[in-house]
Amino acid sequence: MSAQERRLAAIAAASADAFRHGDYHQVRAEDVAERVRLPRGGERERGRSAVWLYNEVRSRRVLVALAVKHAFDEFTASDTVLAGEAAGGRDAGPPRSLLDAQRPVTAALRRVARFHQVERFMLDQVRLGIGDISTSEKRLSASQSQPSWEVTEVYGATAAGGWDGRVTAYAQYLAPRLERAALAVCVPPAGWAGASAERLSELAFRSMTDDPEGPVDHQASALSAHWFARDLVPLAGEWTERLLTAERGAELAGRAGDRARAHALEVVFQVLLDGPLLARAAEVGGELTDLLADDPSERRALGDVTGRRGLALLRLGDLPAARACFEHSLRVADEFPAPDGASSHHSRAEHNLAEALVEDGRPGEGFRALKDMYGRQARGVSATEISPAWRRLTLTHQAMARAASRAGRTVTGVTLAEAVLADREERLGQDNVNTASAGVTLAEALLTAGHPAQARHHLTEALRLRARQLTPEGYWPQYDIVRLAEIELTAGSPAQAVRLLTDVVVTTEWFARQVSPKLHAEAALVRCLALTASGEPAQALAGLRSLPPDRATRRAQAAAQLALGDATAAARTLTALAETERDLDDDFPGQAERLLLTARTAHALGRDGEAEAASAALISMGGESVDACHPLVLAGRLNLALLRVGAGRVDEVSSLLAPLLDRRPLAHGRASLSDGHPLLAEARSVAIRVGEAPPSTPEDRLWEDG
């Protein structure tokens, strides 16, 4: 406590005592001042003057506001259950439902209402005094300035509220409950809970003093509902209102039996899938699956639920559980009464299983499954109309583009992604959210293909559309931020990538717990890679220790160790990683990245023979396992060219760099690397060093300069 806070606390105690025993108009400043007790020299000094009191508070409004604060703190001092709940809210995790979130808020307001019953006489005096204006304030000639209170302290904030005619005495008690309730659906910004609690405190005081005979439970419930609509819904989004309504319906339906609860839970499940809370959607989907499993009349609903739950689990990163859901959905489709949509459910389940293969590090296998499926789905689909069959077809087409890029077939990935985007623009328009989704897929394909500038263009357009139409804290808007950071990293702006992933929702523990631990880990990985590229490998290594030790994390760890100058540790990491890749024959881009790091590590250790062998192995993957123009293969060529320069074998450099410097368009209509790509810039620098400067064409110069 500061000295001012101690004085205000003493005034608050004196003021509460005075207004508990006297009518407002009968209590003088001297009566309050003589009750003030402040410690001085080891003893409690007795009383102060009215002048001293005036200099501290300047207004009787402040006196009564402080009185409420002191009295309420006394009233709730033994409130250990609620105090512990508020203090431990973050450690215990956010509430699992909005109903669970609202109950502590209602309970806290019920406690405030009970306080109003116990302290009715004193609060009547406060009601009279909180709007009182002193004679000096009425005189225009009197200069009346607000005292300077430390509003970051409890009594200072209460005094400042009282000066403005507001009673914020309950704010400190309410704020942690409101923040914990908000964590059920979003991450409240700094200061939000405090401001919300002050508004609710003032509203509670006014409503309860104006209606002292009102039922406590009803008052608390009504104020809690008002706070939800006034503060939480504008913060988190209107979907929270639908979720609360659906949860209430499910709670009531539970009393009518399993069938009624299942139908009500379907609404809860759908609202959760439309919002950001994927972890809870997976939980509700599991309960719903159990309720529907034994009812033969609910086969179609069961197939829908298991498939959608699998998608939620896929985004959470629980691949075994997601695959089990998709396989369950496939079995359920076999039980449909023909021809009740069995083929469409089969198609959807097979599509989802193929996507699970891609996420499981088997993109080539997933691509082949999707390609076969696309051929079957395309039969009979109209070239212009929007239909369920076209929707399934375009989703498969989009998944094929992603799988091709992940498998290292960059030209195919870009070509497919462009076709999906053009088709959706023609049928849906450019501002449709599903058109934006196709734009994100094209941006990812372009990034993998070595065109980060074009990728940035498409992603920023899609990000703008998706952020406008989807919940900002949700999976897809945050996914777009992570992909944008990847683009900046690849484009040679790692510091910008770090900034993009600083203080954003995807990096919070709330997101990892409520939305997607998988995407949270991806964001952390990209940030660590950017830190390494920015010259902060030690910080990157510290961050990588908290991530799951999968192959991508270990490659990032080796890169950070190499940047830190510990090539021996990097070599150990890469050797262990190579062992885990022995039985893998599908994640070729991952293997290519490991070979590139192996070559660089061997060179750092002075083992140029091993470095050349690793670079040659990487180059040989081009055309066989991945596209010959894949940026990792091109990086291997550049790496080997640098080794040749170091060994004085410059005659071989030109042929190694030729694919990097070639500006002729490939099958997707672009060169192998975009202008401005860091690999292209370095390749040109090496070519100039060995006297093989690439020719300059008129297109390389700014035409406005002649």
Secondary structure, 3 states (H helix, E strand, C coil): CCHHHHHHHHHHHHHHHHHHHCCHHHCCHHHHHCCCEEEECCEEEECCCHHHHHHHHCCHHHHHHHHHHHHHHHHCCCCHHHHHHHHCHHHHCCCCCHHHHHHHHHHHHHHHHHHHHHCHHHHHHHHHHCCCCCHHHHCCCCCCCCCCCCCCCHHHHHHHHHHCCCCCCCHHHHHHHHHHHHCCCCCCCCCHHHHHHHHHHHHHHHHHHHCCCCCHHHHHHHHHHHHHHHHHHHHHCCHHHHHHHHHHHHHHHHHHCHHHHHHHHHHHHHHHHHCCCHHHHHHHHHHHHHHHCCCHHHHHHHHHHHHHHHHHHHHHCCHHHHHHHHHHHHHHHHCCCCCCCHHHHHHHHHHHHHHHHHHCCCHHHHHHHHHHHHHHHCCCCCCCCCCHHHHHHHHHHHHHHHHHHHCCCHHHHHHHHHHHHHHHHHHHCCCCHHHHHHHHHHHHHHHHCCCHHHHHHHHHHHHHHHHHHCCCCCHHHHHHHHHHHHHHHHCCCHHHHHHHCCCCHHHCHHHHHHCCHHHHHHHHHHHHHHHHHCCCHHHHHHHHCCCCCCHHHHHHHHHHHHHCCCHHHHHHHHHHHHHHCCCCCCCHHHHHHHHHHHHHHHHHCCCHHHHHHHHHHHHHHECCCECCCCHHHHHHHHHHHHHHHHCCCHHHHHHHHHHHHCCCCCCCCCCCCCCCCHHHHHHHHHHHHCCCCCCCCHHHCCHHHC
